Amino acid sequence: MKLIMRILTILCLALIVYAHVWQRVQVLRLGYKVSQHEKNKEELSKEHRALWLGLSKLKSVERIENLSRLEFAEELRVIELVNPEDHCGKENK
């Protein structure tokens, strides 16, 4: 009977030690994952800020005006050359 009690005691202690070690390993593993996710979050935040900055530059009024001036320069010259008041005034006379 004493032998059975000793074996059971040793098994219980071994189980407790195993559970403790397993718990510590899980805590370390999860801590490592958390630090990886935090690093990834920081990288994504930097990329997000850079994208927003790029978007604001692309949406700037000055940039759009410059692009439209370049793209429609020929049309603007034609519009400037043809004065609508001249044409309306001649037709009404």
trRosetta pair geometry for C-beta under 8 A, 3 or more apart (Angstrom, degrees):
i j d omega theta_ij theta_ji phi_ij phi_ji
1 4 5.8 -52 -153 33 34 111
1 5 6.5 34 150 -18 65 106
2 5 5.6 -55 -150 37 35 113
2 6 6.3 36 152 -20 67 105
3 6 5.7 -53 -148 35 32 111
3 7 6.3 32 153 -18 65 106
4 7 5.7 -54 -147 37 31 111
4 8 6.2 30 154 -17 65 108
5 8 5.7 -55 -145 40 29 111
5 9 6.2 32 153 -22 64 107
6 9 5.6 -53 -146 36 30 113
6 10 6.3 30 155 -18 65 105
7 10 5.8 -54 -147 37 30 110
7 11 6.3 30 153 -18 64 108
8 11 5.6 -54 -145 38 31 112
8 12 6.3 32 155 -20 65 105
9 12 5.8 -54 -148 36 29 111
9 13 6.4 27 154 -16 64 107
10 13 5.8 -55 -147 39 30 111
10 14 6.2 32 153 -20 65 107
11 14 5.6 -53 -144 38 30 112
11 15 6.2 32 154 -20 64 106
12 15 5.6 -54 -148 36 30 113
12 16 6.3 31 153 -19 65 105
13 16 5.6 -52 -147 36 32 111
13 17 6.3 31 154 -17 65 105
14 17 5.8 -53 -146 38 31 110
14 18 6.2 32 153 -20 64 107
15 18 5.6 -52 -143 38 30 112
15 19 6.2 31 156 -20 64 106
16 19 5.8 -53 -146 36 29 111
16 20 6.4 30 153 -20 63 106
17 20 5.7 -55 -149 36 30 112
17 21 6.3 27 155 -16 66 107
18 21 5.9 -56 -145 39 29 108
18 22 6.1 30 155 -19 65 109
19 22 5.7 -54 -144 38 28 112
19 23 6.2 32 155 -22 63 107
20 23 5.7 -54 -149 34 29 112
20 24 6.5 27 154 -17 63 106
21 24 5.8 -55 -149 36 32 111
21 25 6.4 33 153 -20 65 106
22 25 5.7 -55 -149 36 31 112
22 26 6.4 31 153 -19 65 106
23 26 5.7 -56 -149 36 31 111
23 27 6.4 33 153 -20 65 105
24 27 5.6 -51 -147 34 32 113
24 28 6.4 30 154 -16 65 105
25 28 5.8 -56 -150 39 31 110
25 29 6.2 31 153 -20 66 109
26 29 5.6 -53 -142 38 31 112
26 30 6.1 27 160 -15 66 108
27 30 6.0 -57 -144 41 26 106
27 31 6.2 30 154 -22 62 109
28 31 5.6 -54 -145 36 29 114
28 32 6.4 32 154 -21 63 104
29 32 5.8 -54 -153 33 30 112
29 33 6.6 29 150 -17 63 105
30 33 5.5 -51 -148 37 36 113
30 34 6.3 41 152 -23 67 102
31 34 5.6 -50 -147 33 32 113
31 35 6.6 30 155 -16 64 103
32 35 5.9 -55 -150 36 31 108
32 36 6.5 33 151 -19 64 105
33 36 5.6 -54 -150 35 33 113
33 37 6.3 31 154 -17 67 106
34 37 5.8 -57 -148 39 31 109
34 38 6.3 33 153 -20 65 105
35 38 5.6 -50 -144 35 33 113
35 39 6.4 36 154 -20 64 104
36 39 5.8 -56 -151 36 31 111
36 40 6.3 30 151 -17 65 108
37 40 5.5 -52 -144 39 34 113
37 41 6.2 40 153 -24 65 104
38 41 5.5 -49 -145 33 31 114
38 42 6.5 33 154 -20 63 103
39 42 5.8 -53 -151 33 31 111
39 43 6.6 31 151 -17 64 105
40 43 5.7 -54 -149 37 33 111
40 44 6.3 31 153 -16 66 107
41 44 5.7 -57 -147 40 31 110
41 45 6.2 35 152 -23 65 105
42 45 5.6 -50 -146 33 31 114
42 46 6.6 33 153 -19 63 101
43 46 5.8 -52 -152 34 32 111
43 47 6.5 30 151 -15 64 106
44 47 5.5 -53 -147 39 34 112
44 48 6.1 41 151 -25 66 105
45 48 5.5 -50 -145 34 31 115
45 49 6.5 33 155 -18 64 103
46 49 5.9 -53 -150 36 31 110
46 50 6.4 29 152 -17 64 107
47 50 5.6 -55 -148 38 33 112
47 51 6.3 33 154 -20 66 106
48 51 5.8 -55 -148 36 29 110
48 52 6.4 28 154 -17 64 105
49 52 5.8 -55 -147 37 31 110
49 53 6.3 33 153 -20 65 106
50 53 5.7 -53 -149 36 32 113
50 54 6.3 32 152 -18 64 106
51 54 5.6 -53 -147 38 32 112
51 55 6.2 35 153 -21 65 105
52 55 5.5 -51 -146 36 33 113
52 56 6.4 33 155 -19 65 103
53 56 5.9 -54 -148 35 30 108
53 57 6.6 30 152 -18 63 104
54 57 5.7 -54 -150 35 33 111
54 58 6.3 30 153 -18 66 106
55 58 5.6 -56 -147 38 33 110
55 59 6.1 19 158 -10 67 112
56 59 5.9 -61 -140 46 30 104
56 60 6.7 57 153 -56 62 86
57 60 5.8 -28 -157 -13 34 117
57 63 6.7 85 165 -38 63 157
58 63 6.8 -116 -147 101 26 153
59 63 7.8 82 77 56 13 123
59 64 7.5 -3 -166 -42 33 120
60 63 4.4 83 71 7 97 107
60 64 6.9 -173 90 -7 50 86
61 64 5.8 -59 -148 40 32 109
61 65 6.1 33 155 -21 67 107
62 65 5.7 -55 -147 36 29 112
62 66 6.4 28 155 -18 64 106
63 66 5.8 -55 -149 36 30 110
63 67 6.3 28 154 -16 65 107
64 67 5.8 -54 -146 39 31 110
64 68 6.2 28 156 -17 65 108
65 68 5.9 -58 -145 39 29 107
65 69 6.2 32 155 -22 65 106
66 69 5.7 -53 -147 34 30 112
66 70 6.5 27 155 -16 64 105
67 70 5.8 -57 -150 38 31 108
67 71 6.0 23 157 -14 67 112
68 71 5.7 -57 -137 43 31 107
68 72 5.6 -11 174 19 69 114
69 72 6.9 -71 -126 57 17 80
69 73 6.1 51 162 -77 59 83
69 76 7.2 -13 -140 -13 63 158
70 73 6.1 -18 -148 -33 23 113
72 75 4.5 -50 -170 46 85 116
72 76 5.6 93 127 -30 88 95
73 76 5.7 -56 -148 35 29 112
73 77 6.6 31 154 -21 64 103
74 77 5.8 -53 -153 31 32 111
74 78 6.7 31 152 -17 64 104
75 78 5.7 -53 -152 35 35 111
75 79 6.3 35 151 -19 67 106
76 79 5.6 -54 -147 38 34 112
76 80 6.2 34 154 -19 66 106
77 80 5.7 -54 -146 37 31 110
77 81 6.3 30 154 -20 64 107
78 81 5.7 -56 -147 36 31 110
78 82 6.3 5 162 3 67 109
79 82 6.4 -67 -140 51 27 92
82 86 7.8 -132 -173 52 54 118
82 87 7.2 12 -179 -29 94 128
83 86 4.3 79 82 -2 102 109
83 87 7.3 168 91 -6 58 84
84 87 5.7 -60 -152 41 41 107
84 88 5.9 35 155 -17 74 109
85 88 5.8 -55 -138 42 31 107
85 89 5.9 32 161 -22 65 111
86 89 6.0 -59 -145 36 23 110
86 90 6.5 19 158 -18 61 109
87 90 6.0 -55 -146 34 29 108
87 91 6.5 24 159 -15 64 109
88 91 6.0 -59 -147 38 30 107
88 92 6.3 23 159 -16 65 113
89 92 6.1 -62 -145 39 28 107
89 93 6.5 31 158 -29 63 108
90 93 6.0 -54 -150 25 29 113
